[in-house]
Amino acid sequence: MKFSLSLSTSLLYASTALAIHPFHPRSVHNRVQPKVEKRVAGQNFQHPELQKRASRFLTEKTKEFSVNGTGIPEVPFDVGESYAGLLPISDSPDESRKLFFWFFPSTAATNPDEIVVWLNGGPGCSSLSGLLTENGPFTWEAGTLAPVQNSYSWTNLTNMIWVEQPVGVGYSQGTPNITNEVELATEFRGFWKNFISTFGMNGFDMYITGESYAGAYVPYIADGFISTNDNEYFNLKGISINDPIIGNDVIQEQVVILPFIEYWEKLAFLNDTFLEQMRQNQADCGYDTYFTKYLQFPPPEGPFPVLPDPYETQNATCDQFDNILAGLLDVNPCFNLYHITETCPHPFSQLGIINPGDYQPPGAEVYFNRTDVAEALHAVVPTNWEQCSSKNVFGNGTDRGSDSSPKPATNGVLQRVIEHTNNTIIGSGDLDMILTTNGTLLAIQNMTWNGVQGLQKAPTTPAYAPFHPEYNGGSLAGSGIQGVWTQERGLTFYTGHLAGHELPGYTPGLAFRMLEILLGRIDNFNSTAGFTTQAGNSTA
C-alpha cells in the first residue's frame, strides 16, 4: 500500500466526527472557541501552573552563567531561572573554541534528573531561533509586537538547553575546523562533558532533539554518546527529530516534490502547461516510477537504488525542486517553502532576514545581535550574531567545504541509535515543502532497524493533542486530531497536519505531547489524557 497525504486525510476525515466528540464538551460543529483567560491590558501573563522553588543548579561554579530573569531586553516579565554563556569543546587549557548555551531548569513541581537538548539545523543555524519562535519559555513570533510567555514551553516538563553548534554558529567562538559529522559529535561531546560537570548533572538521563539539518546532527551526536559507554556524562535515553534530513537528498527532495505540490495544487495554483512540463520531467528522470515503487508499506526489499543528483550532473531537467519552486514564486512572490500557506508580505522576524523577500523595517535590529541582549546572556561583545551563519561551518578553514558525512539513515548511524534507545521519534509537518512527509517516509522505508526494513504499515492512526484550557492569548495551541502516527520496533513516526518545517512553532500542543511521550510521561499519541502539567495530572 502506498502512503500519501490523500490516504492519511481520507481515513482521518472519516473518523473525525466519531473520534473528537467524546473528548470535548461540545461538538466542533458548534464552533467552540478556545477559552482564553481575559487579562487587564498591560498586565503580564503568569501561567497558573508554573512552580517556584529553591535552585538546585546555582553554585559557585555556575553563578557566572546566571541570567537575570527580569533583565532580558524587551521581555516585560520574569523568564525565571536560567544560565547562559560559553563552554569549551575540550578539557585542554589551551582550547579557545567554545559553544554558546542557554539552559533553563524545569518549572515542574519536582525538578527531574534529566535534561533535553534542542538543536536547530542549517547547517550553521542557531538553536536560539528555536528558543525564540518554537519551544522556549518566551517566544517572539514574526510579525508580532513583543515577546510573550509560552504556555507550551518544553521547560514546563523538563530541564532544557539550547546549544549553538558547531563552532561558527551564533555566539559560539572560534574558527570552524571540521569536515564531517563525526568530528562535530566529538566537539559536542567535549562541550557536553564540561556542561555536565559544571552544573552537577552527572548520571542524568538525557535526550537530544532538533529539526531540519539536526536530522544529521542529532543521530551522529547520539551515536557518539553511545560509543563512549559512559552513563555518567552521556546517559542517552532517546532522541526526537522533526522534518529531518536523514536520507539521500534526491529521494527526500527531488522525487517527492511534484506529488507534494499536486496534492496542494489548490494552494499553489500552478498553470496546466507548467504542470504538464513538470510531469514530463518527472517521467524522464524516473521519479514517477521510483515514487510509486518504493513508497510502499511494507517496502520492497532494499537497499533502494541511488538516483543521479541533478546538482552534481548539472541536469536542470531533473532538478524538480528548483524548477517547481521557481514556478511557485512566479505565482506567489512570498511563497514560503517552510510553510506553504503564507502569502505576501513576509512578516518581519526579530531573527533577521534569511529568505529572499523577507521584510525588515527601517532601523530594525536583529534581536540577538543587540549589545544589550548579548551582555544579558554573557556572550562576547561584539559578536556578529546571525540566525544562519555566513561562515561555512564544515569549511575546515577554507572558503569552500561541506559536510562529507553520509546521511544517518544510509550508513547505520540512525539505526544504531534506534536500537540502543528503542525511543526514537521522527515528526513531519505536512505543510513543509523543503522536507516533505513523503520524502522522510521514503528515507525511513530504505532503512533497516531491529532486523526489519522500513515501516510495515502506513502511519494512519489519528494523533491527538488533548483539549486543555488556554491561559494566554499570545500562546495558543490546537487540540484534538492534529496528525497521524505509527510506532514500530522502537521508532515512532508522526505528522502535524497544520505544521510547517518548524513543527513545535506551528503546532505547539502536538509537539508538547510528543515530548511527554519521549520522556515516558505518556504512552503514545492515542492518549486523550490531559497534559501532565495540567492541574490534577501527575508531573515528573
Legacy VTK file of the C-alpha trace (Angstrom):
# vtk DataFile Version 3.0
C-alpha trace
ASCII
DATASET POLYDATA
POINTS 540 float
0.000 0.000 0.000
1.396 3.391 -0.999
1.197 6.144 1.612
0.218 9.608 0.516
-1.256 12.661 2.143
-4.532 11.890 0.448
-4.609 8.448 2.062
-3.997 9.805 5.533
-6.563 12.572 5.276
-9.286 10.450 3.739
-9.031 7.968 6.592
-8.770 10.781 9.107
-11.847 12.700 7.988
-13.925 9.534 8.075
-13.125 9.115 11.758
-13.163 12.722 12.937
-16.837 13.084 13.805
-16.783 9.941 15.928
-13.394 10.466 17.489
-13.441 14.079 18.525
-16.794 14.440 20.281
-16.163 12.266 23.373
-13.147 14.354 24.343
-14.782 17.770 24.115
-17.852 19.094 25.894
-19.409 20.270 22.624
-19.235 19.198 19.016
-16.774 21.070 16.833
-19.712 21.778 14.551
-20.989 24.169 17.223
-17.873 26.238 16.620
-16.481 26.058 20.124
-13.794 28.687 20.611
-10.765 28.223 22.878
-11.488 29.628 26.304
-8.802 32.210 26.903
-8.301 33.859 30.260
-9.032 37.590 29.990
-6.391 39.941 31.316
-6.179 43.634 32.020
-4.354 45.493 29.227
-0.658 45.750 30.005
-0.827 43.101 32.736
1.893 40.495 32.450
0.710 36.944 31.937
1.756 34.379 34.537
0.999 30.765 33.756
-1.005 29.379 36.709
0.886 26.072 36.763
4.439 27.435 36.890
6.276 26.434 40.045
8.849 28.345 42.100
11.495 26.542 44.130
14.973 26.912 45.553
17.529 26.368 42.805
19.490 23.126 42.687
21.804 24.488 39.997
23.044 27.819 41.372
26.519 27.134 42.788
29.909 28.787 42.919
30.743 27.094 39.616
27.571 28.223 37.856
26.913 31.710 39.210
28.980 33.324 36.428
26.394 31.938 33.963
23.313 33.036 35.914
20.953 35.234 33.883
18.773 37.923 35.449
15.280 36.697 34.591
13.830 40.204 34.814
16.614 41.782 32.765
16.098 40.285 29.317
15.757 43.215 26.890
12.224 43.759 25.520
10.823 40.950 27.690
8.319 42.551 30.120
8.134 39.609 32.527
10.373 37.337 34.580
11.593 34.426 32.421
12.665 32.600 35.561
15.920 30.915 36.425
18.333 30.368 33.571
22.025 30.171 32.775
23.832 31.207 29.604
27.348 31.554 28.316
30.235 29.774 26.663
31.962 26.490 27.470
34.962 24.981 25.639
34.712 21.931 23.408
37.551 20.109 25.199
39.345 19.951 28.550
42.566 21.353 27.113
43.657 24.546 28.909
44.614 25.974 25.521
41.181 25.364 23.973
39.783 28.590 22.518
36.815 27.123 20.661
33.614 27.394 22.679
29.917 26.705 22.182
27.192 29.004 23.475
24.283 27.642 25.513
21.147 28.885 27.252
19.964 26.488 29.956
16.571 26.709 31.677
15.798 24.466 34.660
12.346 22.914 34.532
9.402 24.625 36.185
7.827 21.234 37.004
6.793 20.714 40.624
9.766 18.394 41.148
12.871 19.042 39.094
13.631 15.794 37.231
17.073 14.178 36.960
17.019 14.584 33.180
17.835 17.146 30.536
16.760 17.682 26.922
18.980 19.279 24.273
17.462 21.259 21.392
19.411 21.823 18.175
18.459 23.750 15.059
19.972 22.790 11.733
21.162 24.652 8.676
23.913 23.568 8.700
25.021 26.661 10.577
21.720 27.898 12.044
21.330 28.989 15.640
19.336 26.988 18.172
18.271 30.289 19.725
15.862 30.614 16.802
14.086 27.533 18.148
14.023 29.039 21.621
12.585 32.347 20.390
9.979 31.016 17.955
9.215 27.392 18.867
9.634 25.806 22.286
11.333 28.264 24.648
9.948 29.876 27.816
9.136 33.023 25.855
8.501 33.449 22.158
8.639 36.395 19.782
6.896 35.300 16.637
7.409 37.028 13.299
5.002 39.916 12.802
4.188 40.375 16.484
4.916 43.446 18.561
6.529 41.910 21.634
7.537 38.623 23.246
5.012 36.557 25.198
5.314 33.762 27.717
4.971 30.396 26.033
2.309 28.201 27.628
3.827 25.230 25.772
7.454 25.797 26.731
9.266 22.490 26.997
10.671 23.747 30.295
7.237 23.064 31.793
8.159 19.375 31.530
11.910 19.096 31.930
15.290 20.807 32.089
16.081 22.295 28.677
19.234 23.527 26.995
19.506 25.248 23.616
23.048 24.940 22.204
24.568 26.929 19.346
26.773 24.481 17.489
29.002 23.657 15.703
31.763 26.238 16.093
30.963 29.171 13.809
27.281 29.440 14.762
25.699 32.342 16.655
27.588 33.438 19.755
29.995 30.462 19.604
33.685 31.297 19.485
36.495 30.013 17.298
37.174 29.126 13.688
35.333 26.153 12.163
37.749 23.306 11.523
35.567 20.233 10.955
34.571 18.488 7.754
32.098 15.851 8.912
29.518 14.830 11.495
31.848 12.527 13.416
34.126 15.481 14.144
31.076 17.575 15.027
29.954 14.912 17.509
33.432 14.814 19.065
33.368 18.572 19.623
29.882 18.372 21.105
30.927 15.586 23.479
33.736 17.765 24.798
31.329 20.648 25.374
28.734 18.361 26.936
31.158 16.835 29.439
32.124 20.352 30.536
28.463 21.342 30.859
27.511 18.263 32.924
30.487 18.763 35.229
29.776 22.475 35.663
26.104 22.012 36.561
26.423 18.786 38.530
24.201 16.675 36.298
26.358 13.551 36.382
24.221 10.488 35.646
21.191 12.484 34.466
19.041 10.894 31.773
19.448 12.877 28.589
17.555 13.309 25.357
18.603 15.061 22.143
16.032 16.806 19.956
16.072 19.072 16.921
14.853 19.733 13.414
15.899 20.047 9.781
19.672 19.555 9.384
19.690 18.475 13.014
18.339 15.300 11.430
22.035 14.701 10.769
23.411 16.366 13.923
21.225 14.535 16.434
21.815 10.905 15.323
25.579 11.433 14.938
25.875 13.120 18.352
23.680 10.404 19.890
25.781 7.673 18.262
28.892 9.372 19.622
27.380 9.382 23.117
26.515 5.688 22.849
30.058 4.818 21.748
31.552 6.204 24.978
29.724 3.646 27.145
29.825 6.342 29.836
26.496 6.933 31.561
27.966 9.432 33.991
28.168 12.036 31.231
26.362 10.560 28.222
23.329 8.702 29.584
21.277 8.808 26.376
17.636 7.729 26.717
16.068 8.877 23.443
16.043 11.281 20.518
13.465 13.238 18.546
13.918 14.912 15.162
11.353 16.924 13.183
11.331 17.475 9.411
14.783 15.921 9.298
17.308 15.430 6.544
18.251 11.803 7.206
18.480 10.177 3.773
19.561 10.685 0.200
18.887 14.259 -0.988
17.414 13.175 -4.328
14.955 10.822 -2.627
13.962 13.280 0.087
13.573 16.338 -2.142
13.527 15.715 -5.913
11.440 12.535 -6.219
8.631 13.677 -3.938
8.208 17.351 -4.779
5.797 17.035 -7.720
3.391 14.659 -5.894
3.511 17.074 -2.944
2.627 20.148 -4.987
-0.055 18.282 -6.954
-1.721 17.369 -3.662
-1.609 21.019 -2.578
-2.428 22.463 -6.016
-5.371 24.440 -4.618
-2.770 26.393 -2.631
-0.191 26.523 -5.417
-2.347 27.493 -8.451
0.297 26.482 -10.986
-0.994 26.565 -14.546
-1.707 23.422 -16.545
1.065 23.983 -19.087
3.696 24.264 -16.369
2.385 21.210 -14.538
2.407 19.115 -17.698
6.057 20.045 -18.257
6.877 19.061 -14.669
5.080 15.734 -15.156
7.129 15.106 -18.280
10.316 15.883 -16.337
9.158 13.530 -13.577
8.802 10.712 -16.099
12.034 11.491 -17.987
14.032 11.385 -14.745
12.395 8.190 -13.498
10.995 9.908 -10.439
7.408 8.850 -11.106
8.123 5.112 -11.180
10.545 5.433 -8.257
7.895 7.110 -6.092
5.262 4.512 -6.966
7.544 1.515 -6.497
9.358 2.394 -3.295
6.860 4.336 -1.174
5.159 1.120 -0.094
4.224 -0.354 3.300
5.984 -2.734 3.748
8.673 -1.564 1.320
10.287 -3.582 -1.461
13.419 -5.302 -0.226
16.287 -2.805 -0.336
18.518 -1.010 -0.419
16.773 1.263 -2.892
18.748 2.309 -5.980
20.584 5.639 -5.864
19.442 8.195 -8.436
21.787 10.722 -10.065
21.975 14.026 -8.208
20.915 16.795 -10.636
23.165 19.289 -8.836
26.210 17.104 -9.453
25.273 16.234 -13.044
24.137 19.804 -13.869
20.870 18.317 -15.120
18.364 21.163 -14.906
15.529 18.975 -16.167
15.769 16.670 -13.151
16.132 19.495 -10.651
12.416 19.295 -9.982
12.672 21.055 -6.648
14.120 24.286 -8.021
12.005 24.148 -11.173
8.789 23.906 -9.167
9.913 26.475 -6.601
10.589 28.960 -9.406
7.062 28.426 -10.729
5.566 28.857 -7.264
7.418 32.131 -6.753
6.051 33.438 -10.060
2.520 32.889 -8.779
3.192 33.927 -5.193
6.376 36.028 -4.733
6.176 35.394 -0.973
5.755 31.632 -1.252
7.268 30.106 1.874
8.652 26.641 1.271
8.826 26.155 5.060
5.060 26.668 5.462
3.235 26.753 2.156
0.110 28.705 3.158
1.978 32.004 3.508
1.343 34.910 1.112
2.689 38.460 0.865
4.009 40.240 2.746
6.511 38.256 4.790
6.141 39.371 8.424
9.245 40.872 9.983
11.221 38.493 12.179
13.383 39.544 15.116
15.812 36.864 13.954
16.649 38.840 10.813
16.476 38.227 7.088
17.015 34.643 5.992
14.947 34.251 2.786
14.797 36.480 -0.298
11.920 38.903 0.103
11.971 38.862 3.909
10.880 42.247 5.233
12.947 44.307 7.643
11.630 47.755 8.610
13.977 50.754 8.688
16.054 50.834 11.850
15.151 47.287 12.858
17.759 45.289 14.729
18.316 41.550 14.859
17.396 40.693 18.434
20.365 38.504 19.357
22.766 40.874 17.586
21.926 43.672 20.025
24.677 44.554 22.500
22.284 44.657 25.463
20.960 41.177 24.650
24.454 39.723 24.222
25.554 41.239 27.524
22.499 39.900 29.351
23.392 36.409 28.111
27.133 36.605 28.884
28.033 36.422 25.199
31.156 38.019 23.745
30.566 41.609 22.643
30.710 42.467 19.834
29.551 39.335 18.040
28.012 39.409 14.595
25.152 37.081 15.511
23.334 35.577 12.511
20.357 33.259 12.512
22.189 31.143 9.960
25.916 31.700 9.795
27.517 33.116 6.673
30.570 31.016 7.606
30.889 27.511 6.239
30.794 25.544 9.469
32.207 22.486 7.686
34.824 24.539 5.858
37.947 23.308 7.669
39.381 26.802 7.386
38.640 27.119 3.687
36.182 29.259 1.778
34.553 26.177 0.315
33.728 22.966 2.093
30.797 20.842 3.091
29.685 18.086 5.407
31.299 14.978 3.947
29.352 12.524 6.122
26.746 10.139 4.718
23.234 10.856 5.909
22.485 8.935 9.132
19.753 6.695 7.694
22.097 5.457 4.955
25.089 4.196 6.939
23.761 2.626 10.137
24.077 5.640 12.454
20.360 6.281 12.933
19.687 2.550 13.085
22.152 2.114 15.976
20.501 4.940 17.893
17.024 3.435 17.439
18.232 0.015 18.539
20.104 1.394 21.561
17.289 3.594 22.882
14.158 1.975 21.447
12.901 5.519 21.926
13.313 7.471 18.710
10.615 9.825 17.426
10.549 11.352 13.944
7.985 14.053 13.156
6.969 15.810 9.956
4.909 18.896 9.184
2.537 18.222 6.303
2.788 21.869 5.134
6.576 21.726 4.862
7.824 21.681 1.276
11.580 21.689 1.858
11.490 18.290 3.579
8.132 16.694 2.878
6.362 13.979 4.832
6.617 11.513 1.947
10.311 12.310 1.476
11.013 11.454 5.100
8.956 8.284 4.778
10.928 7.229 1.691
14.141 7.593 3.690
12.679 5.517 6.530
11.461 2.808 4.120
15.041 2.473 2.820
16.372 1.818 6.331
16.576 -1.434 8.304
16.446 -1.444 12.110
15.849 -4.133 14.687
16.008 -6.749 11.950
13.285 -5.475 9.604
13.314 -2.925 6.777
11.000 0.065 6.934
7.569 0.545 8.438
5.272 -2.363 7.776
2.121 -0.252 7.952
1.477 3.294 6.813
1.026 5.921 9.530
-2.753 6.384 9.576
-3.718 6.303 13.271
-5.026 9.723 14.396
-2.573 11.599 16.624
-4.235 13.558 19.440
-3.297 16.638 21.346
-5.506 16.892 24.440
-8.167 19.526 24.938
-6.957 21.973 27.539
-7.628 25.429 28.965
-5.922 28.300 27.176
-4.450 30.865 29.540
-2.585 33.148 27.188
-3.988 34.772 24.055
-0.455 35.187 22.713
0.281 31.475 23.014
-2.398 29.122 21.702
-2.326 25.528 20.520
-4.776 23.330 18.660
-6.495 20.322 20.200
-7.972 17.059 19.010
-6.755 15.271 15.895
-3.549 17.004 14.856
-1.970 14.424 12.541
-1.350 10.712 12.146
1.197 8.376 13.700
2.597 4.877 13.893
5.129 3.026 16.032
7.259 0.010 15.133
10.323 -1.570 16.748
11.405 1.428 18.797
10.655 4.108 16.177
7.640 6.420 16.341
6.700 8.460 13.276
4.067 11.195 13.406
2.813 14.115 11.334
1.352 17.517 12.096
-1.334 18.359 9.543
-1.065 22.120 10.130
2.662 22.216 10.831
5.329 23.547 8.553
9.062 22.968 8.820
9.262 24.264 12.403
6.751 21.836 13.890
6.847 22.976 17.579
6.257 26.561 16.435
3.215 25.818 14.292
1.621 23.040 16.382
2.949 23.531 19.916
0.354 21.317 21.582
1.259 18.344 19.383
4.981 18.917 19.988
4.371 19.161 23.749
2.560 15.819 23.637
5.472 14.373 21.648
7.890 15.438 24.387
5.675 13.821 27.018
5.920 10.577 25.014
9.693 10.862 24.557
10.155 11.387 28.306
7.877 8.478 29.186
5.130 10.585 30.776
2.517 9.415 28.222
2.426 6.104 26.327
1.688 7.335 22.801
-0.358 9.670 20.600
-3.517 7.594 21.195
-3.809 9.004 24.692
-6.555 11.540 25.286
-5.405 12.287 28.845
-4.698 15.934 29.603
-1.174 17.305 29.533
0.753 16.021 32.533
1.427 19.623 33.556
-2.274 20.398 33.895
-3.773 20.662 37.367
-4.927 17.265 38.603
-2.496 15.308 36.437
0.797 13.863 37.627
4.043 15.649 36.823
7.566 14.407 36.607
LINES 1 541
540 0 1 2 3 4 5 6 7 8 9 10 11 12 13 14 15 16 17 18 19 20 21 22 23 24 25 26 27 28 29 30 31 32 33 34 35 36 37 38 39 40 41 42 43 44 45 46 47 48 49 50 51 52 53 54 55 56 57 58 59 60 61 62 63 64 65 66 67 68 69 70 71 72 73 74 75 76 77 78 79 80 81 82 83 84 85 86 87 88 89 90 91 92 93 94 95 96 97 98 99 100 101 102 103 104 105 106 107 108 109 110 111 112 113 114 115 116 117 118 119 120 121 122 123 124 125 126 127 128 129 130 131 132 133 134 135 136 137 138 139 140 141 142 143 144 145 146 147 148 149 150 151 152 153 154 155 156 157 158 159 160 161 162 163 164 165 166 167 168 169 170 171 172 173 174 175 176 177 178 179 180 181 182 183 184 185 186 187 188 189 190 191 192 193 194 195 196 197 198 199 200 201 202 203 204 205 206 207 208 209 210 211 212 213 214 215 216 217 218 219 220 221 222 223 224 225 226 227 228 229 230 231 232 233 234 235 236 237 238 239 240 241 242 243 244 245 246 247 248 249 250 251 252 253 254 255 256 257 258 259 260 261 262 263 264 265 266 267 268 269 270 271 272 273 274 275 276 277 278 279 280 281 282 283 284 285 286 287 288 289 290 291 292 293 294 295 296 297 298 299 300 301 302 303 304 305 306 307 308 309 310 311 312 313 314 315 316 317 318 319 320 321 322 323 324 325 326 327 328 329 330 331 332 333 334 335 336 337 338 339 340 341 342 343 344 345 346 347 348 349 350 351 352 353 354 355 356 357 358 359 360 361 362 363 364 365 366 367 368 369 370 371 372 373 374 375 376 377 378 379 380 381 382 383 384 385 386 387 388 389 390 391 392 393 394 395 396 397 398 399 400 401 402 403 404 405 406 407 408 409 410 411 412 413 414 415 416 417 418 419 420 421 422 423 424 425 426 427 428 429 430 431 432 433 434 435 436 437 438 439 440 441 442 443 444 445 446 447 448 449 450 451 452 453 454 455 456 457 458 459 460 461 462 463 464 465 466 467 468 469 470 471 472 473 474 475 476 477 478 479 480 481 482 483 484 485 486 487 488 489 490 491 492 493 494 495 496 497 498 499 500 501 502 503 504 505 506 507 508 509 510 511 512 513 514 515 516 517 518 519 520 521 522 523 524 525 526 527 528 529 530 531 532 533 534 535 536 537 538 539
